[in-house]
């Protein structure tokens, strides 16, 4: 099956942009309309995977920290759709995977946003699963089979990395571009043989499938993926009070994950519609930094000395070039400028 080049097919992009513009025109977004305190609004794109971001949403910490703003949370199913929303000017802040960020910062998108936070490092919370009865016992067995993943996501990147690592030509695998909820439906019908996807859909697939490889294993072999917080550059400049408050709330959420896992899992469970026990098990599958680690040289870094996250994004972009997903990777200097470290140390200080 031919794979799409770029991050969305042209028809899908046009439809998505049109829908987002309609939403914006109807008053569901826009930093200058519909809010309190003179009409100020923060439009946040979130995803339904276990993270500190869900804790911030559940606890209402951002609403409390920014009483003069209307905080609007919109659920998205993948990083590709979030990139579309940024292109349409429909969101200000977002939780998005490192692979779609690398794509978003590359040509032809060149999305003017910056990385502001590391939500988590992928571990067992993203994995490749083969359906029971598919006769697939290893990544090498995927040739000729139908494998679904959300294109342009961290899972898509990891799937391609897993195939490359196993010496499997991706063109000989029937790759299907499906969102997580569609993957679960196709899996239940028996329409697909395997899938690379994240929690909570992953947990559902594992009930009738076998994990072939996880993102933790791929990270150990040189292909790490992360979930990141990003913000539109223009929004950061126009609303200098928002990002510090957002970072403080995210730091509080990370502290809760480490210091009070019961409270953290209860909050995440409420957002995902699952029990706190199920949420706790899912949280344990990810890797969550301590707040102070955000400013470490391995991650975002500090003013004047951007950390290794920029190198990680370039590595992801280069891999996407090798896989013919994009034409060229941004240079390292460009990516370092896309990591926003101003005020970071203040946000992560106890």
N, C-alpha and C positions, 0 to 999 in steps of 0.2 A: 504494500500500500504506500503510495507516495506521501511523504511528510511535507507539511507546510514549511515554507521558508519565511523567516520573520517570526513575529510573535502572535499574529492572528491573521486568518485569511481575510482578504479585502472585504468580502461581503459581511463577514462576522464583525469586522472592525466598524464598518459603516453602520451596521445595525446597533452595535453596542454604543457607539458614539451618539447616535440618534436618540436612543433610550435615555442615556445619561443627560443629554441636553434637555430632553423633555422634563426629566425629574428636576433638574436645576431650575428650569423656567417655572415649574409649579411650586417653587418655594421650598424644596427639600434640601437645597444646598446653597452655597454662596456666602463668602465671608462677610459680605456687606449687607445682608438682608435677613430679616426674620428673627433676630435674637434680642436678648435683653441688653440693657446698658447701651443704647444707641444702635442696636441692630448688629452686634458682633456675634459671629457664629464660627465654631470650629467643627469642620466636617471630617470625621474619622472613619477610615475603612478598616474593618477588623475581619478576622477569619476565625472560624469555629474550631480551633485546635487549642489544646491545653497550653496556657501561657500566662505570664503576668498581666498581659493586656486584658484578658478576660476578667482577672481579679479587679483591675482598675475600673473596668466597666461595671461589674457587679457591685462594687463598693461605692460607686459614685464619687470617687476621690477627685476626679478632675472637675466635676460639677461644683464640688465644695471649694476647690482651690481657685476656680475662675467664675465667681458668681455673676460677673458682668457679661458672661458669654453664654450663648446657647450651645450646648454640646450635642452634636448629632452623630450617632453611631450608625453606620450602614454595613451590613454583612456582605462580604464577597466570598466567592468560592475558590478563587485562585489568584496568584500574583499577576497572571496575564490580564484578568479583568480589572485588577487594580491599576495596572499600567495604563489600560484604556481610560480609566477614570481620571488619571492624572493628565493624560493627553487632552481630555475634554475639559479640564479645569474644574472637575466636580468633587475633588477631595483635597484636603490640606495635609492630613497626617495619615499614616497607614502602617499596618503590620504586613510584611511581605518577605518572601524568601530571597536568599542571596542570588540565586540564579536569575529570576526575573529582574532583580535590581541591576545585575551586570548587563542584562539585555537592555533594560530601560536606559542605562547610561551610555549605551553604544549606539552607533548609527544604525538605522535612520531615525530611531526614536529620539535620542538625546534629550530625555526628559529632565527638566530642570528641578530635580529634587536632590536631597542630601541625606545620607545615612546618619541617624542621630542616636541609635541604641542597638544593642544586641539582645533580642528577646530570648533566644535560646540557641543552642548548638544541637543540630539533629543527631539523635542517637538511635535507639530502637523505635522512636516515635514516627519514623518513616522507613518503609521496607518494601522489598519485592516479594510478593506472595503468589504461589502457584495454587490453582484450585485443585482440590482433591478429585482424583479421577482423570486429571489431565495428562498423566504420565510424564510430568515434568518434575525432575528431581534435582536439577541444577540449572544455573544460568545458561550453560551451553545447550540445554535442551529446548530453549525458547525459539530457535530457528523454525520458521514456518507456522508459529503459533500467534494467536491474537493476544496482544498485551496492551492494556489500557493505562494511561496516565494523563494527568492534566498537562498539556503542552506548555512549555515555557515556565514551568514550575521547578522547584528544587527537586521534586520527585522525577521529573522528566530528565533533568541534568543527571541525577543519580542513576537512573535507568540506563542512560547512554554510557555513563562511566562504568556501570556494571557489565554491560555488553562488551565494551572495549576491553575491560580487564579480563574477561573470559574469552576474548578472541572471536566474538560473534559479530558478524557483519550486520549492522542495524537495518540495512536495506532488505535483509532476508527475514526480518521479523515484521509481523503485521501490527504496526504501532497505531493505536487508536487514541484520539484526543477526546477524553471524557472528563467532566468535572466529577468530584468525589461522589456526589449523590447518584450520578448516572453510572458510575463504576459499580456501585453497590447493586443497582437495579440490573445491570448487564451481567454481573457475577451471579446473581440469584437466578436469572433466566438461563444461565449456562452459555451466554453469548461470547464470553471472553475466557481465556485460559489462565491469565496471570495479570497482575497489576502492581505497579509501584505507586504507593499513595501514603498519606499520612493519617494520623489519628483525628477523629474517632473512627473514621471509615475503616482504617487498617484493622482495628480490633474486631470489627464485624467480619472482615474477610478471613482473619486468622481462625475463626470458629470452624470454617470448612476449607482451610487451606494450609499450606506449609510455607514458612518464611525461607527464602533462598539466600537473601543477603540483606543487611540493614545499612542504614546511612552511617551508623557508628563504625561498621567494618570498612566502608568506603572512605570514611574520614581517616582511618588509620592507614589506609593505603594511598593517601594523598589527595582525596577528593572530598573535603569537608563541605557541608552546607549549613546554613544558618537561617534563622528567622530574624528579620531586622525591623527596626522602626525607621521610617523615612518621613521627611517633611518637605513640602514644596519650598524651594529657596525663596520665592517671593513672599510666601506666608511667614517664614521665619523673620524676614526683614520688616514686614508690615505689622507683625504682632510679636514683638520681642518678649512679652510677658508670658506667652503661651508655652513655648518649648521648655523653659525652666520648670514650670508647673507640671508639665507632662512627664518630664524626666524624673522629678521628685516622686510623682505617683508611681511610675514604673519601678523606681528604686525601692519604694515601700512594698510593692508587690513581690519583688525578688526577696526582700527580707522576710516576708510572710511565708514564701515557699520554703525557705531554709529554716526559719525559726519556729513557725507554727504550721506544719504541713496539714494538720487537720482543718484549720480555718481556710487555708489556701485551697484544699481539695473541695471543701464545701462550697466555696465561691465559684470555682471552676465547674463543679458538678451542676450548680444551678444554671449556669450559662449554657452548658451543653445538654441539659435535660437528662442527666444520669446521676447515679448515686455518688455520694462522696467517696465511697470505697473504690468505685470504678474510676473516678477522677484521680484519686490518689495513685492508682496503678498506672494510669496514663502519664501523669506528671513524672513519675519515676523513670519513665522511658526516655525523657528528654534530658538535656544537660543545661542547667541554669547557672549563670555566672552570679557571683556576689556583686553588689552594686559597685564596689571599688574596682573590681576587675574591668569594668567598662573602659576605664582610662589607662589600662595596662597597655604596654607596647605591643602585645600580641593581638589586641582588639582595636578599639577606636584610637587610643593614644591621647596625646595632650597637644595644646596649641604649639605650633612650630615643630611638632614631632608626631605626625599622624602614624597610627599603629599599623599592624600587619593586616588589618581588615582590607585595606586598599590592595595589598598583594593578593589576598584571597579573591577579591572581586576581579582582578585582572586575570588570575588563573582560571576563574570560571568563564570569563569572556573569551579567553584564548581557546579553552576547550570547546566552547560554542562555535568558534571559528573553525576549529578542526572538524567539528561535526556538521559544518555547513549550515548552521542555524543562523549565524550572522556573518557579515562580510569581513569586518575588521574589529579588533579589540581596542578600547581606549588606551592611551599611554598611561603609565603609572602616575605621572604628575596630575593628569586630569582626574583620575580616580581618587587621589589624595585630597584634591580640592572638593570632592564630592562626599567626603567624610567630615561631618560638622562636629568639631570638638570644642568650640567656644562655650565656656560655661559648664563644661561637663564635670570637671572636678568639684565644682560647687554643688552640683546636683547629687553626686554620689558620696559626698562627705557625710559622716554620721551626724 
